[in-house]
Structures are given as structure tokens and as C-alpha cells.
Amino acid sequence: MLTDFENAAMTVVTGMVVNLVNTFSLDFMLPISMSDENMLVAQKQDAIYKERFWWRTDLFSRGDNYQENTLE
């Protein structure tokens, strides 16, 4: 169970992360098809060690070509 101090610290850190995302207009979006692939792969045993996931590599890009902005 979190103490009052830990709860307040978590709230402050969460607020700071939200402010950073908003200030720099970071783009974390992936197409649903890539997200679905990630979910299917994640269900396998030891997936974090043995499988590959789609990740967004260029958070500042606003382009629609997600294939260029992802690392498989």
C-alpha cells in the first residue's frame, strides 16, 4: 500500500510526464493492425525475450507512413 508521500510523488511525476507529452506534441500512435499484431505476439510464452514487437521510433513525426516510423 502506498503512503501519502508516495501517492503524492506518483501524482506529480504523472503530471510532469503528461506536460512533457503535451509540450513536445509527441506522437505515440500506431495503426490498429500493428497493435493487434503486438497483442497476438505478447500472448506467447516468454514473448518479451523471444519475439519482436512494433515500436514507434520517431515520436516527433506527424507523417501517415507508419512503416517508416516503426522498428520491427
C-alpha positions in Angstrom: 0.0 0.0 0.0 1.4 3.4 -0.9 2.0 6.0 1.7 0.6 9.6 1.4 4.0 10.8 0.3 4.4 8.1 -2.3 1.0 8.7 -3.7 1.7 12.5 -4.0 5.0 11.8 -5.6 3.4 9.5 -8.2 0.7 12.1 -8.9 3.4 14.8 -9.5 5.5 12.5 -11.7 2.5 11.5 -13.8 1.5 15.2 -14.2 5.1 16.0 -15.4 5.1 13.2 -18.0 1.7 14.5 -19.3 3.1 18.0 -19.6 6.1 16.8 -21.5 4.0 14.8 -24.0 1.7 17.9 -24.5 4.6 20.4 -24.7 6.6 18.5 -27.3 3.5 17.1 -29.2 4.8 13.6 -29.1 3.0 11.1 -31.3 2.8 7.6 -29.8 0.1 6.3 -32.2 0.4 3.0 -34.1 -2.1 1.7 -36.5 -4.6 -0.8 -35.0 -3.2 -3.6 -37.2 0.2 -3.2 -35.7 -1.2 -3.0 -32.2 -3.2 -6.2 -32.9 0.0 -8.0 -34.0 1.7 -6.9 -30.8 -1.2 -8.3 -28.7 -1.1 -11.6 -30.5 2.7 -11.9 -30.1 2.5 -10.8 -26.5 0.3 -13.8 -25.6 3.0 -16.3 -26.3 5.2 -17.6 -23.5 8.5 -15.6 -23.0 7.4 -13.2 -25.7 9.4 -10.3 -24.2 12.6 -12.3 -24.7 11.9 -14.3 -27.9 9.5 -12.3 -30.1 9.7 -8.9 -31.9 7.2 -6.1 -31.3 6.3 -3.0 -33.3 7.6 0.2 -31.7 7.3 3.8 -32.8 10.8 5.2 -33.3 10.2 8.8 -34.4 7.9 10.4 -31.8 8.1 13.8 -33.4 7.0 12.8 -36.9 3.4 13.6 -38.0 3.5 11.6 -41.2 1.0 9.0 -42.1 3.5 6.4 -43.2 3.9 4.4 -40.0 6.1 1.8 -41.8 8.9 4.3 -41.9 8.5 5.3 -38.2 8.4 1.8 -36.7 11.1 -0.6 -35.8 10.1 -4.2 -36.1 
